[in-house]
Amino acid sequence: MQWFHLASYFFGGAFLTNAVPHFVSGVLGKPFQSPFAKPPGQGLSSPTVNILWGFFNLVVGYALVCRVGDFGLKITDDVVALGLGVLAIGLFTARHFGRFNGGYASEHS
């Protein structure tokens, strides 16, 4: 196992997790924050932009997890690296998007 495989799985988990809110918002027809809005990451982007951004994140996440090294669900190091990426971006996005969507962070930041 090479260290960069674990780094790839970490970032793959982050990209896969980031795909979820963008893709789901787009499918629901709701505008949502994206890097393409004004200001970036704060303004709202159209559902179409969010579908495209979510799909891009899904493709990058797939490439980082499934095309780098030999990811295995039964290999603890691989799953831990992926899980930490999921957790890291999940916590970040909960706080970041929560500021704009009435979440906990908007009340206590």
Rosetta silent file (secondary structure, phi, psi, omega in degrees, C-alpha in Angstrom):
SEQUENCE: MQWFHLASYFFGGAFLTNAVPHFVSGVLGKPFQSPFAKPPGQGLSSPTVNILWGFFNLVVGYALVCRVGDFGLKITDDVVALGLGVLAIGLFTARHFGRFNGGYASEHS
SCORE:     score description
SCORE:     0.000 S_00000001
   1 L     0.000  125.472  178.255    0.000    0.000    0.000 S_00000001
   2 L   -95.139  147.312 -176.798    1.396    3.324   -1.048 S_00000001
   3 H   -60.376  -33.936 -176.690    0.607    6.449    0.973 S_00000001
   4 H   -72.407  -19.540  172.820   -0.781    8.256   -2.073 S_00000001
   5 H   -66.579  -44.345  179.083   -3.425    5.541   -2.513 S_00000001
   6 H   -64.602  -39.522  176.569   -4.747    6.392    0.959 S_00000001
   7 H   -63.058  -39.760  178.199   -4.631   10.114    0.139 S_00000001
   8 H   -63.333  -40.819  179.597   -6.557    9.382   -3.052 S_00000001
   9 H   -68.178  -37.652  176.072   -9.225    7.464   -1.112 S_00000001
  10 H   -58.971  -52.654 -178.562   -9.494   10.299    1.423 S_00000001
  11 H   -69.840  -30.990  174.153  -10.083   12.888   -1.298 S_00000001
  12 H   -61.041  -43.696  176.618  -12.308   10.452   -3.185 S_00000001
  13 H   -61.185  -38.635  178.928  -14.538   10.223   -0.111 S_00000001
  14 H   -65.069  -46.355  179.416  -14.615   14.016    0.064 S_00000001
  15 H   -64.403  -42.547  179.548  -15.618   14.373   -3.598 S_00000001
  16 H   -62.122  -40.633  179.111  -18.262   11.641   -3.341 S_00000001
  17 H   -68.276  -40.246  179.372  -19.777   13.309   -0.283 S_00000001
  18 H   -65.904  -25.264  178.913  -19.701   16.744   -1.903 S_00000001
  19 H   -65.198  -32.510 -170.710  -21.618   15.337   -4.882 S_00000001
  20 H   -60.937  -57.317 -175.334  -24.644   14.538   -2.723 S_00000001
  21 H   -64.580  -35.003 -178.663  -26.024   17.989   -1.755 S_00000001
  22 H   -69.566  -48.144 -178.102  -25.396   19.458   -5.194 S_00000001
  23 H   -65.446  -44.428 -179.251  -26.899   16.581   -7.152 S_00000001
  24 H   -64.492  -43.957  177.913  -29.889   16.183   -4.816 S_00000001
  25 H   -59.719  -42.980  178.940  -30.632   19.918   -4.835 S_00000001
  26 H   -63.022  -44.730  179.393  -30.471   19.910   -8.615 S_00000001
  27 H   -62.003  -36.371  178.749  -32.761   16.888   -8.926 S_00000001
  28 L   -77.206   -5.945  179.876  -35.247   18.578   -6.584 S_00000001
  29 L    76.539   23.030 -177.450  -35.124   21.684   -8.767 S_00000001
  30 L  -106.238  138.651  172.460  -33.766   23.841   -5.962 S_00000001
  31 L   -68.512  152.814 -177.558  -30.985   26.417   -6.254 S_00000001
  32 E  -154.500  156.977  179.336  -28.002   25.757   -4.000 S_00000001
  33 E   -61.950  144.007  173.570  -24.592   27.249   -3.236 S_00000001
  34 L  -153.177  168.679  178.106  -21.777   26.305   -5.597 S_00000001
  35 L   -67.525  -10.546 -175.830  -18.312   27.541   -6.543 S_00000001
  36 L   -97.392   -3.634  179.723  -19.843   29.124   -9.666 S_00000001
  37 L   -80.111  170.904  175.757  -22.242   31.453   -7.831 S_00000001
  38 L  -118.718  119.856  -10.282  -21.534   35.071   -6.937 S_00000001
  39 L   -70.234  151.901 -177.576  -19.959   35.195   -4.424 S_00000001
  40 L   -55.589  133.175  177.540  -18.467   31.719   -4.919 S_00000001
  41 L    77.770   -3.083 -178.908  -19.682   29.172   -2.377 S_00000001
  42 L  -123.409  -43.798  178.158  -22.211   31.614   -0.944 S_00000001
  43 L   -73.535  170.200 -177.849  -24.574   32.691   -3.700 S_00000001
  44 E   -94.606  140.158  173.258  -27.087   30.338   -5.251 S_00000001
  45 E  -110.043  156.989 -178.573  -26.560   28.459   -8.500 S_00000001
  46 L   -65.105  160.410  174.914  -29.305   27.027  -10.657 S_00000001
  47 H   -56.581  -37.789  179.562  -30.412   23.408  -10.329 S_00000001
  48 H   -62.833  -44.835  177.988  -28.773   22.664  -13.695 S_00000001
  49 H   -61.211  -40.524 -179.253  -25.404   24.001  -12.517 S_00000001
  50 H   -69.162  -35.561  174.036  -25.732   21.931   -9.352 S_00000001
  51 H   -60.933  -47.223 -178.653  -26.528   18.748  -11.304 S_00000001
  52 H   -64.278  -42.629  179.825  -23.412   19.306  -13.420 S_00000001
  53 H   -67.400  -41.357  177.178  -21.245   20.140  -10.387 S_00000001
  54 H   -63.260  -42.619  178.955  -22.576   17.155   -8.449 S_00000001
  55 H   -64.613  -41.372  176.467  -21.955   14.845  -11.412 S_00000001
  56 H   -58.862  -45.235  178.281  -18.410   16.196  -11.796 S_00000001
  57 H   -61.497  -38.772  177.967  -17.755   15.482   -8.106 S_00000001
  58 H   -63.046  -44.334  179.568  -19.148   11.966   -8.558 S_00000001
  59 H   -64.598  -45.134  179.207  -16.849   11.279  -11.519 S_00000001
  60 H   -64.422  -43.324  177.755  -13.766   12.615   -9.698 S_00000001
  61 H   -59.915  -44.920  176.729  -14.667   10.651   -6.559 S_00000001
  62 H   -57.900  -48.903 -178.551  -15.087    7.480   -8.609 S_00000001
  63 H   -59.955  -42.654 -177.581  -11.742    8.009  -10.329 S_00000001
  64 H   -69.855  -32.314 -177.673   -9.922    8.618   -7.033 S_00000001
  65 H   -90.741  -43.200 -170.498  -11.431    5.581   -5.292 S_00000001
  66 H   -98.379  -14.960 -176.526  -11.861    3.037   -8.057 S_00000001
  67 L  -113.372   -2.793  177.430   -9.086    3.853  -10.498 S_00000001
  68 L  -111.528  126.354 -179.845   -6.169    4.515   -8.123 S_00000001
  69 L    64.662 -149.700 -178.844   -4.573    1.514   -6.464 S_00000001
  70 L  -135.484   74.460 -177.345   -6.807   -1.418   -5.588 S_00000001
  71 L   -57.708  134.836  178.121   -9.444   -0.118   -3.142 S_00000001
  72 L  -133.544  130.091  178.659  -10.975   -2.880   -1.053 S_00000001
  73 L   -65.687  -18.107  178.723  -13.991   -2.698    1.254 S_00000001
  74 L   -97.923    4.305  178.663  -12.357   -5.367    3.413 S_00000001
  75 L  -100.912  109.081 -172.385   -9.078   -3.453    3.712 S_00000001
  76 H   -55.397  -45.751 -179.234   -9.331   -1.405    6.897 S_00000001
  77 H   -58.862  -40.887  179.685   -6.801    1.260    5.882 S_00000001
  78 H   -63.399  -47.405 -177.329   -8.667    1.894    2.625 S_00000001
  79 H   -67.829  -38.585  178.115  -12.055    2.200    4.318 S_00000001
  80 H   -64.056  -44.436  179.066  -10.698    4.399    7.122 S_00000001
  81 H   -60.493  -47.681  178.314   -9.093    6.780    4.601 S_00000001
  82 H   -60.995  -47.097 -178.856  -12.337    7.003    2.596 S_00000001
  83 H   -61.462  -38.387  177.909  -14.409    7.389    5.771 S_00000001
  84 H   -67.228  -35.096  175.154  -12.216   10.194    7.081 S_00000001
  85 H   -65.436  -42.656  177.215  -12.641   12.036    3.781 S_00000001
  86 H   -60.851  -48.146 -178.625  -16.422   11.594    4.024 S_00000001
  87 H   -63.787  -45.286 -177.080  -16.413   12.804    7.634 S_00000001
  88 H   -61.193  -51.654 -178.632  -14.112   15.779    6.995 S_00000001
  89 H   -71.754  -30.951  177.030  -16.066   17.230    4.075 S_00000001
  90 H   -61.515  -46.919  178.359  -19.359   16.297    5.741 S_00000001
  91 H   -65.571  -42.271  179.474  -18.530   18.332    8.844 S_00000001
  92 H   -61.854  -49.556 -176.551  -17.175   21.214    6.782 S_00000001
  93 H   -68.561  -32.749  176.982  -20.186   21.403    4.479 S_00000001
  94 H   -59.460  -44.768  179.904  -22.655   21.071    7.371 S_00000001
  95 H   -73.014  -43.306 -177.423  -21.189   24.173    8.966 S_00000001
  96 H   -65.620  -55.005 -177.951  -20.619   26.067    5.716 S_00000001
  97 H   -72.059  -26.505  177.209  -24.001   25.423    4.096 S_00000001
  98 H   -60.424  -30.964  177.910  -25.769   25.600    7.447 S_00000001
  99 L   -62.434  -30.494 -175.010  -24.938   29.303    7.589 S_00000001
 100 L  -101.521  -14.422 -172.823  -27.032   29.855    4.465 S_00000001
 101 L  -121.964   23.145  174.077  -29.769   27.268    4.918 S_00000001
 102 L    78.119   19.909  179.628  -30.885   27.749    8.506 S_00000001
 103 L   -81.663 -179.708 -178.052  -28.683   25.093   10.071 S_00000001
 104 H   -53.465  -43.544 -175.491  -27.065   25.033   13.489 S_00000001
 105 H   -61.102  -30.562 -178.705  -23.974   26.964   12.403 S_00000001
 106 H   -70.411  -24.192 -177.911  -26.057   29.990   11.423 S_00000001
 107 H   -87.530  -24.568 -172.092  -27.399   30.264   14.958 S_00000001
 108 H  -124.491   13.181 -179.216  -24.119   29.883   16.839 S_00000001
 109 L   -94.847    0.000    0.000  -21.352   31.273   14.641 S_00000001
